């Protein structure tokens, strides 16, 4: 345990930091994508726009679940 803390520039620490940064970027992209989908659907209106917005949100949620499961392994 002490060796891992002393070697702050080790591969384990770097990989964990990179994974956390990558996950944060993916989460922000997912949130922005959902907000944009809802905003565009609100601006356009109609059932087709809302259907496309729902499909985009479902796709982003599915991608999120895939990346979360991949990160857990």
Secondary structure in CASP SS format (residue, H / E / C, confidence):
PFRMAT SS
TARGET T0000
AUTHOR 0000-0000-0000
METHOD secondary structure of the structure
MODEL  1
X C 1.00
X H 1.00
X H 1.00
X H 1.00
X H 1.00
X H 1.00
X C 1.00
X C 1.00
X C 1.00
X C 1.00
X H 1.00
X H 1.00
X H 1.00
X H 1.00
X H 1.00
X H 1.00
X H 1.00
X H 1.00
X H 1.00
X H 1.00
X H 1.00
X H 1.00
X H 1.00
X H 1.00
X H 1.00
X H 1.00
X H 1.00
X H 1.00
X H 1.00
X H 1.00
X H 1.00
X H 1.00
X H 1.00
X H 1.00
X H 1.00
X H 1.00
X H 1.00
X H 1.00
X H 1.00
X H 1.00
X H 1.00
X H 1.00
X H 1.00
X H 1.00
X C 1.00
X C 1.00
X H 1.00
X H 1.00
X H 1.00
X H 1.00
X H 1.00
X H 1.00
X H 1.00
X H 1.00
X H 1.00
X H 1.00
X H 1.00
X H 1.00
X H 1.00
X H 1.00
X H 1.00
X H 1.00
X H 1.00
X H 1.00
X H 1.00
X H 1.00
X H 1.00
X H 1.00
X H 1.00
X H 1.00
X H 1.00
X H 1.00
X C 1.00
END
